């Protein structure tokens, strides 16, 4: 039998999810059999798998020492040289400037070199992440595409993860701003209110007012600088749909430069030839918190902002725009 005291670092999660992480090599059938056989207890009382752990609970799992040694193994941590561009850090969160070209989480083609793995390596080497099966695994609370650079927020503990994931979901107390270079002269600020539908087979997104499965999508924007050929735009996501900015600006005939799915392909070829630039010109450059609550009130009305990457900044100068 093993006994674990639940603390504020691992409270407020389902018992089965906690045990699945702790006995990370155990078959799921083994874990749920333990629940059925009443071999998992909190404060000496049998619980169901959906029990929410509380600070101070004493969790008992009735397994042998041999089973514990077999099923509780530390996760493999890939050790990286620390090259994270840290915008802000405290005991709860880590705000990073993600470069283009790196995934936040792994996919079928790349599972090793990810931003999440680099963060885990960084915090493990700082001894802020214990890798003991009981501690929360640092993780992002929102996402950016591989080819979008900019601000990403990671939670260091479960409380921060729950809080900021809800914040990004509700979108009332947090504002995300992007800088993007688009084709043509955008004359003034505006709002794009056009519902989006994602084709699950192709992965492509389009504006579709008639499809009942389309989701509301709203983008506010203003012009930072423009000329007859290009416009540098600041966009504020009111909603956060897949490929929202890329599809919305293509919809109003101002596609994002370098967008390989929804852009102007001939203009993209020109940028490749003249500037050796093949990425989409899109950067999540500013994160603003409004009035926050309780443990995170200290972040109220704070703004975190980064500069455009060097390559994009040089292009802005060469096409005679101001930033």
Secondary structure, DSSP 8 states (H G I E B T S, - for coil): -EEEE--TTT-SSBHHHHHHHHTTTS-HHHHHHHHHTT-EEETTEE--TT-B--TT-EEEE---HHHHHHH--------------EEEE-SSEEEEEE-TT-BSS--SS-SSSBHHHHHHHHHHHTTS---SSSS---EESS---TT-EEEEEEESSHHHHHHHHHHHHH-SSEEEEEEEEEES---S-EEEE--EEE-TTT--EEE-SS-TT-B--EEEEEEEEE-SSEEEEEEEESS--TTHHHHHHHHTT--BTT-TTTS-HHHHHHHHHHH---S--EEEEEEEE-S--GGGGGGTT-EEE----HHHHHHHHHTT---
